[in-house]
Amino acid sequence: MPYSPQNLAALEVLMQFSSPTGLEGIKIHKTAAPELISAAKYLFEGGFITQVDGGYLTQLGIETTEHAHSLFYLLNSGNDA
């Protein structure tokens, strides 16, 4: 089952959190790409982030972002060659 464009945009937003601890927030500006604005809204409505335009990670968001970061590093670990 492939990732949908909405899934990929949500992952892109989650990857903007430099640390999955929930201590640092982000802001998706009104001038951001429409798919990122939509993804932030989707993540907010799903309980992953605290504000419709970013904010901080919730506990669910922290766990999800940890997985997103892990997946990113696993997929990119073989690209050093």
C-alpha positions in Angstrom: 0.0 0.0 0.0 1.7 3.3 -1.1 1.8 6.5 0.9 -0.8 9.0 -0.2 0.2 12.6 -1.0 -1.5 13.6 2.3 0.6 11.0 4.2 3.8 12.3 2.7 2.9 15.9 3.4 2.1 14.9 7.0 5.5 13.2 7.3 7.2 16.3 5.9 5.5 18.4 8.6 6.5 16.0 11.4 10.1 16.0 10.1 10.1 19.8 10.7 10.2 19.1 14.4 14.0 18.9 14.9 13.6 16.9 18.1 10.7 14.5 18.8 10.7 15.4 22.5 7.8 17.9 22.1 9.9 20.7 23.6 10.3 22.7 20.4 7.4 23.9 18.3 7.0 24.9 14.7 4.8 27.4 12.8 3.4 26.7 9.4 3.0 30.2 7.8 0.1 31.2 5.6 2.6 31.5 2.7 3.6 27.8 3.0 2.8 25.3 0.3 -0.9 24.5 0.4 -0.2 20.8 1.0 1.8 21.6 4.1 -1.0 23.8 5.4 -3.5 21.1 4.8 -1.2 18.5 6.4 -0.8 20.6 9.6 -4.6 20.9 9.8 -4.9 17.1 9.3 -2.3 16.5 12.1 -4.0 18.9 14.4 -7.4 17.3 13.8 -5.8 13.9 14.4 -4.4 15.0 17.8 -0.7 14.9 16.7 0.0 18.7 17.2 -1.4 21.3 19.4 -2.3 24.1 16.9 -3.8 24.0 13.4 -0.7 25.8 12.1 1.9 23.8 14.0 2.5 24.4 17.7 3.9 21.6 19.7 3.7 17.8 19.5 1.2 16.0 21.6 2.1 12.6 23.2 0.8 10.9 20.0 2.8 13.4 17.9 5.9 12.7 19.9 5.6 8.9 19.3 4.8 9.3 15.7 7.6 11.8 15.1 10.1 9.4 16.7 9.0 6.7 14.2 9.2 9.2 11.3 12.7 10.2 12.3 13.7 6.5 12.7 12.3 5.6 9.3 14.0 8.6 7.6 17.4 7.6 9.1 17.0 3.9 8.3 16.0 4.7 4.6 18.9 7.1 4.2 21.6 5.2 6.1 22.7 3.4 2.9 23.1 6.5 0.8 26.6 7.3 1.9 28.2 5.4 -1.0 
